[in-house]
Amino acid sequence: MIASVRGRLMEKHPTRVVVETGGVGLDVHVPLPTSRTLGAPGDSVFLRTHLVVREDALTLYGFSTDEERRFFQKLIGVSGIGPKIALSALSGPPLGDLVAALRAGDVTVLTRLPGIGRKTAERMVLELKDGLIEFEGGPAATGRPRHEADAVAALVSLGYGRAVAEKAVARGREQGPEADTVEEMVRRALAVLNSGGKG
């Protein structure tokens, strides 16, 4: 497995680059966010990579962050999602938005991605919804820390609307010292909701 590539950027296209390393030019498929982080031809680059091996081809995919690569690997593990569709997904909304949509079961957002119909979107939610905690370690797409994102997700799973859940978690945050666990955040948010504070 080729885990990474370091070398000189020879060619740069929106979703494909050629990186020269050890006298060899490697053709690497990349999502748009990665392409934007790379410099101009002639610059030094470093990409984390994933090699897809098939009977008729060896295709190398490159990413500017390990998080992007791991999410790509999650996507291609879903039945019906191949590398091209996974790359297109990473070239669309920010990664945080994709994670939020999957965690919330927002099929509407997912079906806007190229090559993803409703059935495939529903399958993505079913297979990935509970396996994306690792991608919420930093601020989520909305700027909430990981615990807050998990607390909102917990409230949504209890039947509350996302907007209501977000407001309740935000108001719960204001009621005392900073909560250091998801459970405490959920408890505070439920107290807000039970007192009629739905915003």
C-alpha positions, 0 to 999 in steps of 0.5 A: 500500500502506498500511504503517502507521496512527497515530491515535486508538483509537475501538473495540476488540474482541478481533480488530478495532479502529477507528482514527480518522486524518485524520477517517476511521475505519479498520476494522483486523483484528488478532491477539490479541497486538496487541489486548492491547498497545493501550490503551482507546478514546480512546488514541493507537495506532500499527499496522504494517499490511498491505492485502489487495486483492480484487475485492469488498473492501479489508481492512486487517490491523494488527500491533503489531510488524514481526515479526508483520506479516512472519510474517503475510505469510509465512503468506499466501504459503503455498498454502491459507493465507488472511488469516483463518487467518494471523490465527488462527495469530498469535492462538494460541501465541506467535510464537516457538513457531510458528517453533520448530514450523515449523523442527522440522516439528512438525505436531502443534502446527500442526494445533491451529491453527484451520482448519489440517489435517494436509495444510496443516500439512505444506505450511506446514513444506515451504514455510516451514521454511528461510525463518524464520531472520529470526524467530530474531534475538532469544531463541527461545520457550525463551529460547535465542539465535539461534545456539543455536536454529539449532544445535538445528535442525541436530542435529534435521535430523541425526536427533537428538531435539529434547530430546537436541539441546537438552541437548547444545547446553546442555552444549556451551555450558559447555565453553569460551568462548562460541561465536560461530558455529552451526558451533562450537555444533554441533561442541561438541554433537556432541562431547558426544553422541559421548562419550555425554552425551545427558543 
